[in-house]
Amino acid sequence: IGSLIIGCLGALLQKKIKRFIAYTSINQIGFLLLGLSFNTFNSFWATILHLLIYIVMSFGLFSFLLGVTDNFDQNCIRYILDLSFFGKSHPILGWYLTILLFSMAGIPPLGGFFGKYFILLSGVESNSIFLVVLALFFNIISTFYYIRLIKIIWFGSSAKIKDLTPFYFDKHWVFFTILNFSSLFIISLIFFLPSLINLSISLIEKIIIC
């Protein structure tokens, strides 16, 4: 719960994008630790499921940050406000980023929702209602700062539009490919969710046997 609180409240105060991501990562790790604390088989595979989904989302987000450059081929996104109107100047990339952020917030039916859902469901099954309620409360707060960032991406927060270069050309195609895969994975996860759950269960069974 401490990780959820620190990550949630810390992200609300950040202006730099890297610090924002660091605190949101603490919040996501809090959910993973919460799943382990329930100490049941269902909570263990739910934690693995959330970890797998979180890894894909993180790859997509960091690919975006590393790939976006200015006219001097330098990474140009340092502050959250640097993303002002990015969705209007680069709509495809804006939608990809929006999908990842909504998923991290746990908005259904995107992938991030299922990871958190099964962890909280395992908490209910283990009668840890108080922890589940606290986790839900801080997740609602975290949803606010994700939506705030999405608002900045599409509607801006300043009059200046950054001169950003799309990174789906030349050497930046690798970043675009990873971002593209991550976003499509998050959207389509609902169709192969049973397979991913079975994979998570198999991993836990192997860990237990070892």
DRENKEZA-847072 format. One record per residue (C-alpha): residue number from 0; x, y, z. Coordinates in steps of 0.25 Angstrom, whole numbers. Example, Ala and Ser with C-alpha at 12.3 -4.5 7.8 and 13.67 -1.06 7.14 Angstrom:
<vopas>
 resi     u     v     w
    0    49   -18    31
    1    55    -4    29
</vopas>
This chain:
<vopas>
 resi     u     v     w
    0     0     0     0
    1    12     9     3
    2    16     8   -12
    3     2    11   -16
    4     2    24    -8
    5    16    29   -11
    6    14    26   -26
    7     0    32   -27
    8     3    45   -19
    9    17    47   -24
   10    12    46   -39
   11     2    57   -36
   12    13    67   -33
   13    22    64   -44
   14    25    74   -56
   15    37    66   -63
   16    32    54   -71
   17    43    44   -66
   18    40    47   -51
   19    25    45   -55
   20    28    32   -61
   21    37    28   -49
   22    25    30   -39
   23    15    24   -48
   24    24    12   -48
   25    25    11   -33
   26     9    11   -33
   27     9     0   -43
   28    19    -8   -34
   29    10    -5   -23
   30    -1   -14   -30
   31     9   -25   -32
   32    13   -25   -17
   33    -1   -24   -13
   34    -4   -37   -21
   35     8   -44   -15
   36     3   -40    -1
   37   -11   -47    -3
   38    -2   -60    -3
   39   -12   -69   -11
   40   -10   -77   -24
   41   -19   -68   -31
   42   -13   -55   -26
   43     1   -60   -31
   44    -3   -63   -45
   45   -11   -50   -45
   46     2   -43   -41
   47    10   -50   -53
   48    -1   -46   -62
   49    -1   -31   -58
   50    15   -32   -59
   51    14   -37   -73
   52     4   -26   -77
   53    12   -15   -70
   54    25   -19   -77
   55    18   -18   -91
   56    13    -4   -87
   57    26     1   -82
   58    33    -3   -94
   59    23     5  -102
   60    24    17   -94
   61    39    17   -93
   62    40    15  -108
   63    31    27  -110
   64    40    36  -101
   65    53    31  -107
   66    48    32  -122
   67    42    46  -122
   68    53    56  -126
   69    55    70  -130
   70    61    75  -143
   71    75    73  -137
   72    72    58  -134
   73    71    61  -119
   74    61    55  -110
   75    52    67  -107
   76    42    63   -97
   77    46    67   -83
   78    34    73   -77
   79    20    68   -77
   80    16    82   -84
   81    25    78   -96
   82    14    69  -100
   83     4    80  -102
   84    -4    78  -115
   85     4    66  -118
   86    -8    58  -122
   87   -12    69  -132
   88     2    70  -139
   89     4    55  -139
   90   -10    48  -138
   91    -5    34  -140
   92     6    35  -129
   93    -4    42  -120
   94   -14    31  -121
   95    -4    21  -118
   96     1    28  -106
   97   -13    31  -101
   98   -16    16  -102
   99    -4    13   -94
  100    -8    23   -83
  101   -22    19   -82
  102   -17     4   -81
  103    -8     8   -69
  104   -20    15   -63
  105   -27     2   -63
  106   -38     6   -72
  107   -46    -5   -78
  108   -46   -12   -88
  109   -31    -9   -89
  110   -20   -19   -85
  111   -16   -11   -72
  112   -30   -13   -67
  113   -30   -28   -66
  114   -16   -28   -59
  115   -22   -20   -48
  116   -36   -26   -48
  117   -30   -40   -45
  118   -21   -35   -34
  119   -33   -28   -27
  120   -42   -40   -29
  121   -32   -49   -23
  122   -31   -40   -11
  123   -47   -41    -9
  124   -45   -56   -10
  125   -35   -55     1
  126   -44   -46    10
  127   -34   -35     9
  128   -46   -25     6
  129   -39   -13    13
  130   -27   -14     4
  131   -35   -15    -8
  132   -43    -3    -5
  133   -30     5    -2
  134   -24     0   -15
  135   -37     4   -23
  136   -37    18   -16
  137   -23    21   -20
  138   -25    15   -34
  139   -36    25   -36
  140   -27    37   -32
  141   -16    31   -42
  142   -26    31   -53
  143   -27    46   -51
  144   -13    49   -54
  145   -13    40   -66
  146   -25    47   -72
  147   -19    60   -69
  148    -7    56   -77
  149   -16    51   -89
  150   -23    65   -88
  151   -10    72   -90
  152    -6    63  -102
  153   -19    66  -109
  154   -23    80  -104
  155   -10    86   -99
  156    -7    94   -87
  157     1   105   -94
  158     0   113  -107
  159    13   107  -112
  160    13    95  -121
  161    27    88  -120
  162    34    85  -133
  163    34    70  -132
  164    39    61  -143
  165    31    48  -145
  166    40    36  -142
  167    34    26  -152
  168    45    29  -162
  169    60    25  -164
  170    66    20  -151
  171    54    22  -142
  172    46    11  -149
  173    50     2  -138
  174    43    11  -127
  175    31    12  -135
  176    30    -3  -137
  177    31    -5  -122
  178    21     5  -120
  179    11     0  -130
  180    12   -14  -125
  181    10   -10  -110
  182    -2    -2  -114
  183    -8   -13  -122
  184    -5   -23  -112
  185   -12   -15  -101
  186   -25   -13  -110
  187   -26   -27  -115
  188   -22   -34  -101
  189   -37   -37   -98
  190   -37   -47  -110
  191   -25   -55  -105
  192   -27   -52   -90
  193   -29   -67   -87
  194   -16   -71   -93
  195    -8   -61   -86
  196   -15   -65   -73
  197   -11   -80   -76
  198     3   -75   -78
  199     3   -68   -65
  200    -3   -80   -57
  201     8   -89   -64
  202    19   -80   -60
  203    14   -80   -45
  204    13   -95   -45
  205    27   -96   -50
  206    32   -86   -40
  207    25   -94   -29
  208    31  -107   -33
  209    45  -102   -33
</vopas>
